[in-house]
Amino acid sequence: MLATGDAAGAAHWSGGPLLVPSLALALGVLSRGHRPFQALYPLLWYLLVNHVAAVDFMGATRTAGRPDGPHPLLVAALSAALLGAALLTAEARRGRRS
């Protein structure tokens, strides 16, 4: 993407993949199970495949050659917030046991 001058696409492809594992970790830690992620991710994937720009964290939906989805920094910030929530929840649960 960078070789073809698509910096916006490259930014989406560098920030977008962080969202899925951080979402999985956060939902798993917060719910203490895997079912919420298993229920949410197919819906998210369905919306992505059907070009719903509001949830297109990978920048696949384009208008005039530019990605339509949320800004890559917003996606990266959401990923960091999800990771932070997972870490804080896990630490709080460990602190209660001690």
C-alpha atoms as one frame of an Amber mdcrd trajectory, in Angstrom:
protein
   0.000   0.000   0.000   2.780   2.377   0.810   4.483   1.569  -2.483   1.354
   2.666  -4.362   0.956   5.829  -2.277  -2.040   4.636  -0.291  -0.991   5.985
   3.101  -4.579   6.115   4.389  -5.092   2.445   3.529  -1.795   1.522   5.154
  -2.781   3.410   8.298  -6.069   1.506   8.475  -4.297  -1.797   7.907  -1.821
  -1.053  10.678  -4.395   0.088  13.252  -7.310  -2.167  12.350  -5.809  -5.560
  13.211  -5.228  -4.419  16.783  -8.967  -4.105  17.392  -9.969  -7.765  17.049
  -7.550  -9.287  19.604  -8.074  -6.432  22.061 -11.855  -6.815  21.714 -11.547
 -10.566  22.263  -9.339 -10.110  25.315 -11.501  -7.405  26.854 -14.753  -9.299
  26.349 -13.172 -12.497  27.621 -11.787 -10.903  30.775 -14.858  -8.796  31.517
 -17.335 -11.628  30.989 -15.044 -14.448  32.149 -15.969 -16.409  29.055 -15.664
 -16.599  25.319 -19.339 -16.421  24.323 -19.754 -12.610  24.097 -16.915 -12.362
  21.579 -18.250 -15.348  19.661 -21.639 -13.629  19.456 -20.347 -10.155  18.573
 -17.575 -10.927  16.097 -19.715 -12.640  13.405 -22.077  -9.648  13.500 -19.142
  -7.272  13.164 -17.729  -9.340  10.312 -21.142  -9.429   8.583 -21.343  -5.638
   8.726 -17.799  -5.326   7.361 -18.478  -7.687   4.467 -21.619  -5.690   3.611
 -19.622  -2.434   3.522 -21.143  -0.674   6.541 -18.671   2.187   6.845 -19.395
   2.935  10.511 -17.751  -0.322  11.616 -15.130  -0.622   8.874 -12.036  -0.559
  11.087  -9.870  -2.003   8.274 -10.651   0.682   5.684 -12.091  -1.706   3.090
 -15.074   0.520   2.241 -13.896   3.420   0.100 -15.318   6.548  -1.462 -13.220
   8.298  -4.101 -10.270   6.085  -3.165 -10.270   7.067   0.520 -11.328   4.732
   3.363 -14.789   5.497   4.770 -14.455   3.938   8.198 -13.413   5.509  11.473
 -10.022   7.192  11.599  -7.153   4.757  12.323  -6.149   6.721  15.424  -9.663
   6.320  16.799  -9.478   2.571  16.162  -6.053   2.391  17.826  -7.358   4.414
  20.797 -10.343   2.081  21.123  -7.971  -0.900  21.012  -5.821   0.645  23.742
  -8.908   1.389  25.848 -10.110  -2.207  25.496  -6.685  -3.530  26.487  -6.596
  -1.125  29.425 -10.042  -2.234  30.573  -8.982  -5.881  30.371  -5.768  -5.254
  32.301  -7.465  -3.153  34.985 -10.215  -5.724  35.433  -7.730  -8.588  35.698
  -5.614  -6.624  38.186  -8.649  -5.712  40.271  -9.717  -9.344  40.412  -6.220
 -10.427  41.449  -6.132  -7.729  44.113  -9.370  -8.954  45.664  -8.023 -12.496
  46.000  -4.938 -11.461  47.930
